[in-house]
Amino acid sequence: MADINTIEGLQQENRKLRNSVSELSEFIDKASLSLHWVNSEGIIIWANQAELDLLGYTPQEYIGKPIRNFHADQEIIADILQMLAADQRIIDRRATLICKNGDLKYVNINSSALMKDSEFVHSMCFTKDITEAVLAEQKKDKLTAMLGEKEERLRLAIVSSGMGTWDWDSASAKVSISERSQHILGLPNELCRKEQLIDLVHPEDRPTIFKQIQELSERKTDGHFDFTCRIINGYNGLIAFIRVQGSAYFSRSEHAGRIIGTIIDITDQKIAVERSAELVAIVNSSYDAIIGKTLQGIITSWNAAAEKLFGYSSKEMVGQSILKLIPEERHAEENYILERLCRGHSIKHFETVRRTKSGKLIDLSLTISPIKNDLGEIIGISKIARDITAKKQEEHRKNVFISMASHELKTPLTSVLLSAQIMQQHKELFGEKSAAMGSKIENQVKKMMLMIGDFLSVAEVEQGKLQLNRSSFNLRELMRDCIADLGTHNHRIELSCDASSELFADRPKIDQVLGNLLSNAVKYSPKGGTITIGAESVDGKIRIFVRDQGLGIEKKHQKNLFKAFYRVDNLNTSYISGFGIGLYIVAEILRCHGTRIQLESEKDKGSTFYFDLNIPLNSSGV
């Protein structure tokens, strides 16, 4: 049997909780801060009295209606709803709400989403009225703009460059315009009628002109005016922006007897302002750190992404030396960058390391460009920095894995290779058929070991660990070994190299280079075709080449051929297997030898890959 005291105690607790909930609900409903909820359909499902009072609606007029109906800017509310649906917080988002009487209220919206099972249930929005502050700010901006315009007028009056003048006489109903005004407007004569000028104004801007004329005629202003409008040039039909300023002189009968003013073409200024605004928006919204600095390395600009990346605020970094971010052992990079820029070069994808405010070192990719003035002189430097720490860590893990996997694969393959060679050497034990099978096994294992060697070389290159062990060796013997390792019976391999040819290089690495070039020649050549491997003396060096009669390579593919994992994909090569790393390894090995792989090729006529190496002093040549 249940304990009565316990039941009564629970009932009392429940009553207290209900009272607390009721009090809290009443408190929220009567709170001075405006609150409302919006569901996943964008419908207002609840609003407190402060929200209703702010906009002047009754609950019936507001609750149950789409929130979009009360927003002046539909893009803003659409963006807010999209962010809430994605469970993102809204912090101090500026918006404009429409009151019942048609007035506009400027507000800051702070909101978060109530989610259930990862589904948006409704928003929890706080609306703060900032109308007075915004209007005060607008008034201040307007006063500031007026002051700036007066200063600009003074400057233009002093310089008087590019400005036209005009004079309207009400008695003659004629407007006298200067030569510069004629050019700006596209009018042929010095005298014109008022209607001619109005006809040049863009149709969308004519109401502004009519309003100015009406206010002047009704003496609603002090006689001074200043406005901007678009015109359609009478000569070429092009649209231009002009600024018109002037003053009206009134007669005793209160009529404007004469209006004198100036006109100036501001099209270039308009375009520049728009472009500048676009650039500012791009910089501020970029996910990459964008930093401006002087030629002396003093930081002049620092965007939000730079704050996030390095941990320093703009206030902390503007005016500071860029060396604050650079580890001491990398200070020389700044001189290298400056020298490149002064020669007119931009620097793209320059990978380096920088230090954050916390002292942490991060991997970055820098794109660096010079900032020039109108004369083409370099006056500063712009840097775009992208954090590639995660990418570098991933590359390191990948290379470690490739290295470990390749070493692990080599051990069993070596055993298989030895077994295949034993099968060939002891035909009396295994028979002719087994010996032939052993030969095939040996050829395939060697191909796989060459592939594993390539993967190991990729890892070494990307980790900067590709090292050379140079020694003297006979080039012809190396080429004969490469041909033997190739083990092809479908192509004719010709060797063109003097028996006395000597090289001083890393023999295994050159073996890997020639193995890759021969393997590619076999892959891309028709059965029965001839492949030539050889060497010749060119300009005091040994030129080593592999020539085939295969498919050839189109010009558009040749510049990318030596990039990692690049393959020429077309109908003629789709059946040919490969990873696209062989030629990349060839290029990197030869780069370490101080030379480069070169190519002569024509589609359907074959290819010749070649490279030059120094002849050792004690060699007799090719």
C-alpha positions as CSV (number, residue, x, y, z in Angstrom):
1,M,0.0,0.0,0.0
2,A,1.4,3.4,-1.0
3,D,2.5,5.9,1.6
4,I,-0.1,8.7,1.9
5,N,2.4,11.2,3.1
6,T,4.7,10.4,0.2
7,I,1.8,10.9,-2.3
8,E,0.7,14.1,-0.7
9,G,4.3,15.3,-0.8
10,L,4.6,14.5,-4.5
11,Q,1.3,16.3,-5.1
12,Q,2.5,19.4,-3.3
13,E,5.8,19.3,-5.3
14,N,3.7,19.0,-8.5
15,R,1.6,22.0,-7.5
16,K,4.7,24.0,-6.8
17,L,6.2,23.1,-10.1
18,R,3.0,24.0,-11.9
19,N,3.0,27.3,-10.1
20,S,6.6,27.9,-11.0
21,V,6.0,27.1,-14.7
22,S,2.9,29.4,-14.6
23,E,4.9,32.2,-13.0
24,L,7.8,31.7,-15.5
25,S,5.4,31.7,-18.4
26,E,3.8,34.9,-17.1
27,F,7.2,36.5,-16.5
28,I,8.3,35.7,-20.1
29,D,5.0,36.9,-21.6
30,K,5.3,40.2,-19.7
31,A,9.1,40.6,-20.1
32,S,10.3,43.9,-21.6
33,L,12.4,42.0,-24.1
34,S,10.6,41.0,-27.3
35,L,10.4,37.2,-27.8
36,H,8.9,34.9,-30.4
37,W,9.0,31.3,-31.7
38,V,8.9,30.3,-35.3
39,N,8.3,26.7,-36.4
40,S,9.9,24.7,-39.2
41,E,7.4,26.1,-41.7
42,G,8.4,29.7,-40.9
43,I,5.1,30.3,-39.0
44,I,5.0,32.4,-35.8
45,I,3.7,30.0,-33.1
46,W,4.1,32.2,-30.1
47,A,5.1,35.8,-29.2
48,N,5.1,37.7,-25.9
49,Q,3.4,41.0,-25.3
50,A,6.6,43.0,-25.7
51,E,7.0,41.7,-29.3
52,L,3.3,42.6,-30.1
53,D,3.7,46.0,-28.5
54,L,6.9,46.7,-30.5
55,L,5.2,46.2,-33.9
56,G,1.6,47.2,-32.9
57,Y,-0.1,43.9,-33.8
58,T,-2.7,41.9,-31.8
59,P,-2.0,38.2,-31.2
60,Q,-4.6,37.3,-33.9
61,E,-2.8,39.5,-36.4
62,Y,0.7,38.2,-35.6
63,I,0.7,34.7,-34.2
64,G,-0.1,32.0,-36.9
65,K,1.3,34.2,-39.7
66,P,4.4,33.7,-41.7
67,I,7.4,35.5,-40.2
68,R,8.3,36.7,-43.7
69,N,5.3,38.9,-43.8
70,F,6.8,41.1,-41.1
71,H,10.4,41.4,-42.6
72,A,11.2,44.2,-45.0
73,D,14.2,42.3,-46.4
74,Q,13.2,38.8,-47.5
75,E,16.8,37.6,-48.1
76,I,17.7,38.2,-44.5
77,I,14.8,36.3,-43.0
78,A,15.3,33.5,-45.5
79,D,19.0,33.3,-44.4
80,I,18.0,33.3,-40.7
81,L,15.5,30.4,-41.2
82,Q,18.1,28.4,-43.2
83,M,20.7,28.8,-40.5
84,L,18.2,27.9,-37.7
85,A,17.2,24.8,-39.7
86,A,20.9,23.8,-39.7
87,D,21.0,24.3,-35.9
88,Q,23.2,27.4,-36.2
89,R,23.0,30.3,-33.7
90,I,22.0,33.7,-34.8
91,I,23.9,36.5,-33.0
92,D,23.1,40.2,-33.3
93,R,21.7,39.8,-36.9
94,R,20.5,43.2,-38.1
95,A,17.0,43.1,-39.6
96,T,14.2,45.5,-40.5
97,L,10.6,44.7,-39.3
98,I,7.3,46.2,-40.6
99,C,5.0,47.7,-38.0
100,K,1.2,47.6,-38.3
101,N,1.1,51.3,-39.1
102,G,3.7,50.8,-41.9
103,D,6.7,52.2,-39.9
104,L,9.9,50.3,-39.9
105,K,11.7,49.0,-36.8
106,Y,15.4,48.3,-36.9
107,V,16.2,45.3,-34.7
108,N,19.0,43.0,-33.6
109,I,17.9,39.3,-33.6
110,N,19.5,36.7,-31.4
111,S,18.1,33.2,-31.9
112,S,18.8,29.5,-31.5
113,A,16.9,26.4,-32.5
114,L,15.1,23.8,-30.5
115,M,16.0,20.5,-32.0
116,K,14.4,17.1,-31.4
117,D,16.0,13.9,-32.9
118,S,18.1,16.2,-35.2
119,E,14.9,17.8,-36.5
120,F,14.1,21.5,-36.2
121,V,11.1,22.1,-33.9
122,H,11.0,25.8,-33.4
123,S,13.2,28.8,-33.0
124,M,13.7,30.8,-29.8
125,C,14.2,34.4,-30.9
126,F,15.0,37.5,-28.9
127,T,14.3,40.8,-30.7
128,K,16.1,44.0,-29.6
129,D,14.8,47.4,-30.8
130,I,17.7,49.5,-32.0
131,T,15.7,51.9,-34.1
132,E,16.8,55.0,-32.2
133,A,20.4,54.0,-32.4
134,V,20.2,53.3,-36.2
135,L,18.4,56.5,-36.9
136,A,21.0,58.4,-34.9
137,E,23.7,56.6,-36.8
138,Q,22.1,57.4,-40.1
139,K,21.7,61.0,-39.1
140,K,25.4,61.1,-38.2
141,D,26.4,59.4,-41.5
142,K,24.3,61.9,-43.4
143,L,25.9,64.8,-41.6
144,T,29.3,63.3,-42.2
145,A,28.5,62.7,-45.9
146,M,27.3,66.3,-46.2
147,L,30.5,67.6,-44.7
148,G,32.5,65.3,-47.0
149,E,30.6,66.6,-50.0
150,K,31.2,70.2,-49.1
151,E,34.9,69.5,-48.7
152,E,34.8,67.7,-52.1
153,R,33.1,70.7,-53.7
154,L,35.8,73.0,-52.4
155,R,38.5,70.7,-53.8
156,L,36.8,70.5,-57.2
157,A,36.4,74.3,-57.2
158,I,40.1,74.7,-56.6
159,V,41.3,72.1,-59.0
160,S,38.4,72.8,-61.5
161,S,39.5,69.8,-63.6
162,G,36.9,67.8,-65.5
163,M,34.1,70.0,-64.3
164,G,31.5,71.6,-66.5
165,T,29.3,74.6,-65.8
166,W,25.8,75.6,-66.8
167,D,23.5,78.6,-66.4
168,W,19.7,78.6,-66.7
169,D,17.9,81.9,-67.4
170,S,14.2,81.7,-66.8
171,A,13.5,84.8,-68.9
172,S,14.9,83.3,-72.1
173,A,14.1,79.7,-71.0
174,K,17.5,78.7,-72.3
175,V,20.4,76.9,-70.6
176,S,23.9,77.9,-71.4
177,I,26.4,75.0,-71.0
178,S,30.2,75.0,-71.2
179,E,32.3,73.0,-73.6
180,R,33.1,70.4,-70.9
181,S,29.4,70.1,-70.1
182,Q,28.6,69.6,-73.8
183,H,31.2,66.7,-73.8
184,I,29.7,65.1,-70.6
185,L,26.1,65.3,-71.8
186,G,26.8,64.7,-75.5
187,L,25.1,67.9,-76.7
188,P,26.4,69.8,-79.8
189,N,25.5,73.4,-78.9
190,E,26.3,75.9,-76.2
191,L,22.6,76.8,-75.8
192,C,19.8,74.3,-75.2
193,R,16.4,74.0,-73.7
194,K,15.6,72.7,-70.2
195,E,13.5,69.9,-71.8
196,Q,16.6,68.7,-73.8
197,L,18.5,68.2,-70.6
198,I,15.7,66.3,-68.9
199,D,15.4,64.0,-72.0
200,L,19.0,63.0,-71.4
201,V,18.3,61.9,-67.8
202,H,17.7,58.1,-67.3
203,P,14.0,57.4,-67.1
204,E,14.4,55.9,-63.6
205,D,16.1,59.0,-62.3
206,R,13.7,61.6,-63.7
207,P,11.5,61.7,-60.6
208,T,14.5,62.9,-58.7
209,I,14.9,65.8,-61.1
210,F,11.3,66.7,-61.2
211,K,11.3,66.8,-57.4
212,Q,14.3,69.1,-57.3
213,I,12.6,71.4,-59.8
214,Q,9.3,71.4,-57.9
215,E,11.0,72.2,-54.5
216,L,12.9,75.0,-56.1
217,S,9.8,76.5,-57.7
218,E,7.9,76.2,-54.5
219,R,10.8,77.7,-52.5
220,K,10.9,74.7,-50.2
221,T,14.7,74.8,-50.1
222,D,17.3,77.4,-49.5
223,G,18.0,77.4,-53.2
224,H,21.1,75.1,-53.0
225,F,21.0,71.6,-54.5
226,D,23.3,68.6,-55.0
227,F,22.2,65.3,-56.5
228,T,23.5,62.4,-58.5
229,C,21.7,60.8,-61.5
230,R,22.3,58.8,-64.6
231,I,22.3,60.2,-68.1
232,I,22.2,58.7,-71.6
233,N,25.0,60.5,-73.6
234,G,23.6,62.3,-76.6
235,Y,26.6,61.4,-78.7
236,N,27.1,57.6,-78.1
237,G,24.1,56.5,-76.1
238,L,26.2,55.2,-73.3
239,I,25.0,55.5,-69.7
240,A,27.1,57.7,-67.4
241,F,26.8,58.9,-63.8
242,I,26.9,62.6,-63.2
243,R,26.9,64.9,-60.1
244,V,25.0,68.1,-60.4
245,Q,25.4,71.0,-57.9
246,G,24.1,74.5,-58.0
247,S,22.2,77.5,-56.5
248,A,19.0,79.2,-57.4
249,Y,18.7,83.0,-57.3
250,F,15.2,84.2,-56.6
251,S,13.6,87.4,-57.8
252,R,11.4,89.7,-55.6
253,S,8.4,87.8,-56.8
254,E,9.9,84.7,-55.2
255,H,10.5,83.0,-58.5
256,A,13.8,81.4,-59.4
257,G,15.0,83.8,-62.0
258,R,18.4,82.2,-62.6
259,I,20.1,78.9,-61.6
260,I,23.8,78.4,-61.9
261,G,25.6,75.1,-61.3
262,T,28.3,72.6,-62.2
263,I,28.3,69.1,-63.6
264,I,31.0,66.4,-63.4
265,D,31.2,62.9,-64.7
266,I,31.5,60.5,-61.8
267,T,31.2,57.2,-63.7
268,D,34.7,56.1,-62.9
269,Q,34.3,56.9,-59.3
270,K,31.0,55.0,-59.1
271,I,32.7,51.9,-60.7
272,A,35.7,52.2,-58.4
273,V,33.5,52.4,-55.3
274,E,31.5,49.4,-56.3
275,R,34.6,47.4,-57.0
276,S,36.2,48.5,-53.8
277,A,33.1,47.4,-51.9
278,E,33.2,44.1,-53.6
279,L,36.9,43.6,-52.7
280,V,36.3,44.5,-49.1
281,A,33.4,42.1,-48.9
282,I,35.5,39.3,-50.5
283,V,38.4,40.0,-48.0
284,N,36.1,40.1,-45.0
285,S,34.2,36.9,-45.9
286,S,37.2,34.9,-47.1
287,Y,38.1,31.7,-45.2
288,D,41.8,32.3,-46.0
289,A,43.9,34.7,-44.0
290,I,44.5,37.8,-46.1
291,I,47.3,40.1,-44.9
292,G,48.6,43.4,-46.3
293,K,52.1,44.7,-45.5
294,T,54.6,47.3,-46.6
295,L,57.8,46.6,-48.4
296,Q,59.5,46.9,-45.0
297,G,57.3,44.0,-43.7
298,I,55.0,46.1,-41.5
299,I,51.4,44.7,-41.5
300,T,48.8,47.2,-42.8
301,S,45.7,45.0,-42.9
302,W,44.5,41.8,-41.2
303,N,41.2,40.1,-41.9
304,A,38.9,38.0,-39.7
305,A,40.3,34.8,-41.1
306,A,43.8,35.9,-40.1
307,E,42.6,36.5,-36.6
308,K,41.1,33.0,-36.4
309,L,44.2,31.3,-38.0
310,F,47.0,33.1,-36.0
311,G,45.1,34.0,-32.8
312,Y,46.0,37.7,-33.0
313,S,43.4,40.4,-33.3
314,S,43.7,43.1,-36.0
315,K,44.5,45.7,-33.2
316,E,47.5,43.5,-32.1
317,M,49.0,43.0,-35.5
318,V,48.4,46.1,-37.6
319,G,51.6,48.1,-37.3
320,Q,53.7,45.1,-36.3
321,S,56.4,43.4,-38.2
322,I,55.5,40.2,-40.2
323,L,58.5,38.6,-38.6
324,K,56.4,38.2,-35.5
325,L,54.7,35.2,-37.2
326,I,57.9,33.7,-38.8
327,P,60.1,31.3,-36.9
328,E,63.7,32.7,-36.7
329,E,65.2,29.9,-38.9
330,R,62.8,31.0,-41.7
331,H,63.4,34.8,-41.6
332,A,65.4,34.5,-44.9
333,E,62.2,33.5,-46.7
334,E,61.1,37.2,-46.5
335,N,64.1,38.4,-48.5
336,Y,63.5,35.6,-51.1
337,I,59.8,36.6,-51.4
338,L,60.7,40.4,-51.7
339,E,63.3,39.7,-54.3
340,R,60.8,37.7,-56.4
341,L,58.1,40.3,-56.1
342,C,60.5,43.2,-57.0
343,R,61.3,41.3,-60.2
344,G,57.6,41.3,-61.0
345,H,56.8,37.7,-60.1
346,S,53.9,36.5,-58.0
347,I,54.4,33.5,-55.7
348,K,51.7,30.8,-55.7
349,H,51.4,27.8,-53.3
350,F,54.6,28.6,-51.4
351,E,54.5,26.0,-48.6
352,T,56.1,27.1,-45.3
353,V,55.6,27.1,-41.5
354,R,54.4,30.0,-39.3
355,R,53.9,30.5,-35.6
356,T,50.6,31.4,-33.9
357,K,50.0,33.5,-30.9
358,S,50.0,30.3,-28.7
359,G,53.4,29.4,-30.1
360,K,52.1,26.5,-32.2
361,L,53.7,26.0,-35.6
362,I,51.3,25.5,-38.4
363,D,51.8,24.5,-42.1
364,L,50.7,27.1,-44.6
365,S,50.4,27.5,-48.3
366,L,51.1,31.2,-49.3
367,T,50.0,33.0,-52.4
368,I,51.8,36.4,-52.5
369,S,51.3,39.3,-54.9
370,P,52.7,42.8,-55.3
371,I,50.4,45.8,-54.6
372,K,51.1,48.5,-57.3
373,N,50.1,52.2,-57.6
374,D,48.8,53.9,-60.7
375,L,52.3,54.2,-62.0
376,G,53.0,50.5,-61.7
377,E,55.3,51.0,-58.7
378,I,55.2,48.3,-56.0
379,I,54.1,49.9,-52.8
380,G,53.1,46.9,-50.8
381,I,52.5,43.2,-50.6
382,S,49.4,41.1,-50.3
383,K,49.6,37.6,-48.7
384,I,46.9,34.9,-48.8
385,A,47.6,32.2,-46.2
386,R,45.8,28.8,-46.2
387,D,46.2,26.4,-43.3
388,I,47.4,23.0,-44.7
389,T,48.4,21.4,-41.4
390,A,45.8,18.7,-41.7
391,K,46.7,18.1,-45.3
392,K,50.4,17.7,-44.3
393,Q,49.6,15.4,-41.5
394,E,47.5,13.3,-43.8
395,E,50.2,13.2,-46.4
396,H,52.7,12.1,-43.7
397,R,50.4,9.3,-42.5
398,K,49.9,8.2,-46.2
399,N,53.6,8.2,-46.9
400,V,54.4,6.2,-43.7
401,F,51.7,3.7,-44.7
402,I,53.0,3.4,-48.3
403,S,56.6,3.0,-47.0
404,M,55.6,0.3,-44.4
405,A,53.3,-1.5,-46.9
406,S,55.9,-1.5,-49.6
407,H,58.6,-2.9,-47.3
408,E,56.2,-5.6,-46.1
409,L,55.4,-6.6,-49.7
410,K,59.0,-6.8,-50.8
411,T,59.9,-9.6,-48.4
412,P,57.4,-12.2,-49.7
413,L,58.0,-11.1,-53.3
414,T,61.7,-11.7,-52.9
415,S,61.0,-15.2,-51.7
416,V,58.7,-15.8,-54.7
417,L,61.4,-14.4,-57.1
418,L,64.1,-16.7,-55.7
419,S,61.7,-19.7,-56.0
420,A,61.0,-18.8,-59.6
421,Q,64.7,-18.5,-60.4
422,I,65.4,-21.9,-58.7
423,M,62.6,-23.4,-60.9
424,Q,64.4,-22.1,-64.0
425,Q,67.9,-23.2,-62.9
426,H,66.9,-26.8,-62.0
427,K,64.9,-28.0,-65.0
428,E,65.9,-31.6,-64.2
429,L,63.9,-31.4,-60.9
430,F,60.9,-29.4,-62.0
431,G,60.6,-30.0,-65.7
432,E,60.6,-27.8,-68.8
433,K,57.0,-26.6,-68.2
434,S,57.7,-25.6,-64.6
435,A,60.8,-23.7,-65.8
436,A,58.7,-21.8,-68.3
437,M,56.2,-21.0,-65.6
438,G,59.1,-19.9,-63.3
439,S,60.2,-17.4,-66.1
440,K,56.7,-15.9,-66.3
441,I,56.5,-15.7,-62.5
442,E,60.0,-14.0,-62.4
443,N,58.9,-11.4,-65.0
444,Q,55.7,-10.5,-63.2
445,V,57.4,-10.3,-59.8
446,K,60.0,-7.9,-61.2
447,K,57.2,-5.7,-62.6
448,M,55.5,-5.7,-59.2
449,M,58.8,-4.9,-57.5
450,L,59.3,-2.0,-59.9
451,M,55.9,-0.8,-59.0
452,I,56.6,-1.1,-55.3
453,G,59.9,0.8,-55.8
454,D,57.9,3.6,-57.5
455,F,55.5,3.8,-54.5
456,L,58.5,4.0,-52.1
457,S,60.1,6.7,-54.3
458,V,56.8,8.7,-54.2
459,A,56.9,8.5,-50.4
460,E,60.5,9.5,-50.3
461,V,59.9,12.5,-52.7
462,E,57.0,13.8,-50.7
463,Q,58.9,13.5,-47.4
464,G,62.0,15.1,-48.9
465,K,64.0,11.9,-48.3
466,L,65.0,11.0,-51.8
467,Q,68.8,10.5,-51.6
468,L,71.4,9.6,-54.2
469,N,74.3,7.2,-53.7
470,R,76.5,7.9,-56.7
471,S,79.0,5.4,-58.1
472,S,80.7,4.7,-61.4
473,F,79.1,2.0,-63.6
474,N,78.9,0.8,-67.2
475,L,75.9,2.3,-68.9
476,R,75.6,-0.4,-71.6
477,E,75.6,-3.2,-68.9
478,L,72.8,-1.3,-67.1
479,M,70.7,-1.0,-70.2
480,R,71.2,-4.8,-71.0
481,D,70.0,-5.6,-67.4
482,C,66.9,-3.3,-67.9
483,I,66.1,-5.1,-71.2
484,A,66.5,-8.5,-69.5
485,D,64.3,-7.5,-66.6
486,L,61.6,-6.2,-69.0
487,G,61.2,-9.8,-70.3
488,T,59.0,-8.9,-73.3
489,H,58.6,-11.2,-76.2
490,N,56.1,-9.1,-78.1
491,H,58.5,-6.2,-79.1
492,R,61.9,-5.9,-80.6
493,I,64.3,-4.1,-78.3
494,E,67.3,-2.4,-79.9
495,L,70.3,-1.3,-77.8
496,S,72.4,1.5,-79.2
497,C,75.2,2.3,-76.7
498,D,79.0,2.0,-76.8
499,A,80.4,-0.8,-74.6
500,S,82.8,1.7,-72.9
501,S,80.2,4.2,-71.8
502,E,80.6,5.0,-68.1
503,L,78.3,7.0,-65.8
504,F,78.8,8.5,-62.3
505,A,75.3,8.4,-60.9
506,D,73.0,6.5,-58.6
507,R,72.8,3.1,-60.5
508,P,69.6,1.8,-58.8
509,K,67.8,5.1,-59.4
510,I,68.9,5.3,-63.1
511,D,67.9,1.6,-63.4
512,Q,64.4,2.7,-62.0
513,V,64.3,5.5,-64.6
514,L,65.1,3.3,-67.6
515,G,62.8,0.6,-66.3
516,N,59.9,3.0,-66.2
517,L,60.6,4.4,-69.6
518,L,61.0,0.9,-71.2
519,S,57.8,-0.3,-69.4
520,N,55.8,2.7,-70.8
521,A,57.2,2.1,-74.3
522,V,56.1,-1.5,-74.2
523,K,52.6,-0.5,-72.9
524,Y,52.0,2.1,-75.5
525,S,53.6,0.4,-78.5
526,P,51.9,-2.1,-80.9
527,K,53.0,-5.7,-80.8
528,G,55.9,-6.4,-83.0
529,G,57.1,-2.8,-82.9
530,T,60.6,-1.7,-82.3
531,I,61.8,0.0,-79.1
532,T,65.2,1.6,-79.0
533,I,67.2,2.3,-75.8
534,G,70.5,4.0,-76.3
535,A,72.9,6.9,-75.6
536,E,74.8,9.5,-77.6
537,S,77.1,12.4,-77.1
538,V,75.5,15.8,-77.2
539,D,77.3,19.1,-76.3
540,G,79.8,17.3,-74.1
541,K,77.1,15.3,-72.2
542,I,75.7,11.8,-72.5
543,R,72.1,11.9,-73.8
544,I,70.2,8.7,-72.8
545,F,67.0,8.0,-74.7
546,V,64.1,5.5,-75.1
547,R,62.3,5.7,-78.4
548,D,59.2,3.9,-79.4
549,Q,56.8,3.6,-82.4
550,G,53.7,3.8,-80.3
551,L,50.6,6.0,-79.9
552,G,52.4,9.3,-79.4
553,I,51.3,12.0,-77.0
554,E,49.3,15.1,-77.9
555,K,50.8,18.5,-77.1
556,K,48.0,19.4,-74.7
557,H,49.0,16.4,-72.4
558,Q,52.8,16.8,-72.5
559,K,53.1,19.6,-69.9
560,N,51.2,17.5,-67.3
561,L,52.7,14.2,-68.1
562,F,55.3,14.3,-65.3
563,K,52.9,15.3,-62.6
564,A,52.0,12.6,-59.9
565,F,49.0,10.4,-60.8
566,Y,48.4,12.1,-64.2
567,R,47.2,9.8,-67.0
568,V,46.3,10.4,-70.6
569,D,42.8,9.1,-70.7
570,N,41.3,8.5,-74.2
571,L,39.7,5.7,-76.1
572,N,43.2,4.5,-77.3
573,T,44.6,4.2,-73.8
574,S,41.6,3.3,-71.6
575,Y,42.6,-0.4,-71.6
576,I,46.2,0.2,-70.4
577,S,46.7,-0.2,-66.7
578,G,48.8,2.1,-64.5
579,F,48.8,4.6,-61.6
580,G,50.4,7.6,-63.3
581,I,53.4,7.7,-61.0
582,G,56.2,6.2,-63.1
583,L,57.0,9.4,-65.1
584,Y,56.6,11.5,-61.9
585,I,59.3,9.4,-60.3
586,V,61.5,9.6,-63.4
587,A,61.3,13.4,-63.3
588,E,62.1,13.6,-59.6
589,I,65.0,11.2,-59.7
590,L,66.5,13.1,-62.6
591,R,65.9,16.5,-60.9
592,C,68.0,15.2,-58.0
593,H,70.7,14.3,-60.5
594,G,70.7,17.9,-61.7
595,T,68.9,17.2,-65.0
596,R,65.4,16.9,-66.4
597,I,63.4,14.5,-68.5
598,Q,62.5,15.8,-72.0
599,L,60.0,14.5,-74.6
600,E,59.6,14.6,-78.4
601,S,56.3,13.1,-79.5
602,E,53.7,13.3,-82.2
603,K,50.4,11.6,-82.1
604,D,50.3,8.2,-83.9
605,K,54.1,8.5,-84.7
606,G,55.7,7.5,-81.4
607,S,57.7,9.2,-78.6
608,T,61.3,9.8,-77.6
609,F,62.0,10.4,-73.9
610,Y,65.5,11.6,-73.2
611,F,67.8,13.2,-70.5
612,D,71.4,14.4,-70.3
613,L,74.0,13.5,-67.7
614,N,77.6,14.7,-67.3
615,I,80.3,12.5,-68.7
616,P,82.8,11.4,-66.0
617,L,86.3,12.8,-66.4
618,N,87.9,9.4,-66.8
619,S,85.3,8.2,-69.4
620,S,86.0,7.8,-73.1
621,G,82.6,9.0,-74.0
622,V,79.7,7.2,-75.8
